Amino acid sequence: MLKFFDRAVYWLVRTLLPLIIRPKNKIILISEGPSGCNSYALFTYLSKTSINFEVEIFYNPSFDSSSTIAQYFKKIRFLSSAKLIVTTHGPVSLRGRKEINTWHSPLFKSILAMENPSQTTRLDTNWRGVDSILSYSQLYSSLMVACTLTNPYRHLITGAPRNDFLYDSDGRRNLERITQSSLDGKKIIFFVPTFRMGYSKLQGSKSLENIFGFQEFDSKSFNEFLLRNNLLFVYKLHPNEEKFYSEYTNLINTELSCRLSNDVLSEHDLDLYQIINAADILITDYSGIFIDYLLLDRPIIFTPVDLESYAKTRSFLYGPFDEWTPGRKVLTQNELVGEISALLEGGDEFELERRSATNIWHDYQDNKSSERSSEVIKKLLFSGEKN
């Protein structure tokens, strides 16, 4: 009975407050954290641009069973004060407010209506109230339409605002701020895996014996490899999995590595994408970050250690996996070390595949995605028309 009452109150707050509060000439961009936030990147751009509207960023707190109705009331009251809201995750869909959704990751894994198993997927009808959805390319738009079941004409190709950071940020200098040490002469290896835990079900079957999920891993040998080649190993777990970090065993020497987390990034007032261009090589398993990293035209290594089980429990939007991932696939420590060594010696065999993938995914390959996105904002605010 209490849960039903709470849901009813939440619905009333969400429905009535936007009707009562008169919006200001204001844009609110909602940030869900510093792991590649389009809202933060767009806010950074708009703060330097004359748009005749007040611009604020709202760092969205995590609401769970312990959150109070008062906290939710405060949040909706604040968001209702804006004429336009920019979101990166699920829609807010407040009555009488314009909304742009930038989504928060390139589309590689199945999401929303396309997520496996689709028979039990709950469709979010709030997407129908989103005025514009930003896109990378026609392929991206087609996939997003399938995932959100939205009008294809509301998907506008602008590029992702956060990708401007890949061109404009000094990633090595920002990383030096965090490590408090010089990186002169060092090669930087980034590992950015996707999550297996953090939602209602376990996705895949990755081992927690080591961060890569290899069946066998000798941290001493890997540490020696990093030291011998003057490498810094930087790793960033998915926000959903950061709280499970303590479960990892056989960790890499902290003197030879740097663990980024949302807390570390926030402490230094940085977003992950303001650091990513420091990476000489990117390693990932299934994270869509590799699609953005393509813009840098640098080597990528994939570690699909639980590909079969991950495909069954989460699934991908397209396949076969090997055909869409332009980089060496490694399943053991020896294979990983061998591929890194080959790349350090200039043996880049996937350069043509990366460039082809870049052209498929990115209509724009420049630092003007925020500028194009701001034009979408202006059109919504000043024309009064939906796309």
Stockholm file with secondary structure:
# STOCKHOLM 1.0

chainA/1-387         MLKFFDRAVYWLVRTLLPLIIRPKNKIILISEGPSGCNSYALFTYLSKTSINFEVEIFYNPSFDSSSTIAQYFKKIRFLSSAKLIVTTHGPVSLRGRKEINTWHSPLFKSILAMENPSQTTRLDTNWRGVDSILSYSQLYSSLMVACTLTNPYRHLITGAPRNDFLYDSDGRRNLERITQSSLDGKKIIFFVPTFRMGYSKLQGSKSLENIFGFQEFDSKSFNEFLLRNNLLFVYKLHPNEEKFYSEYTNLINTELSCRLSNDVLSEHDLDLYQIINAADILITDYSGIFIDYLLLDRPIIFTPVDLESYAKTRSFLYGPFDEWTPGRKVLTQNELVGEISALLEGGDEFELERRSATNIWHDYQDNKSSERSSEVIKKLLFSGEKN
#=GR chainA/1-387 SS CHHHHHHHHHHHHHHHHHHHSCCEEEEEEEECCSSSCHHHHHHHHHTTSCCSSEEEEEECCCCCTTCCHHHHHHHHHHHTTEEEEEESSSCCCCTTCEEEECCSSCSCBCCGGGSSSGGGCCCCGGGGGCSEEEESSHHHHHHHHHHHTCCGGGEEECCCGGGHHHHHCCHHHHHHHHHTSCCTTCEEEEECCCCSSSSSSCCSCCCSSSTTCCSSCCHHHHHHHHHHTTEEEEEECCGGGGGGGGGCCSCCCTTSEEEECHHHHHHTTCCGGGTGGGCSEEEESSCTHHHHHGGGCCCEEECCTTHHHHHHHTCBSSCCHHHHCCSEECCSHHHHHHHHHHHHTTCCCCHHHHHHHHHHHCSCCSSCHHHHHHHHHHHHHHHCCCC
#=GC SS_cons         CHHHHHHHHHHHHHHHHHHHSCCEEEEEEEECCSSSCHHHHHHHHHTTSCCSSEEEEEECCCCCTTCCHHHHHHHHHHHTTEEEEEESSSCCCCTTCEEEECCSSCSCBCCGGGSSSGGGCCCCGGGGGCSEEEESSHHHHHHHHHHHTCCGGGEEECCCGGGHHHHHCCHHHHHHHHHTSCCTTCEEEEECCCCSSSSSSCCSCCCSSSTTCCSSCCHHHHHHHHHHTTEEEEEECCGGGGGGGGGCCSCCCTTSEEEECHHHHHHTTCCGGGTGGGCSEEEESSCTHHHHHGGGCCCEEECCTTHHHHHHHTCBSSCCHHHHCCSEECCSHHHHHHHHHHHHTTCCCCHHHHHHHHHHHCSCCSSCHHHHHHHHHHHHHHHCCCC
//
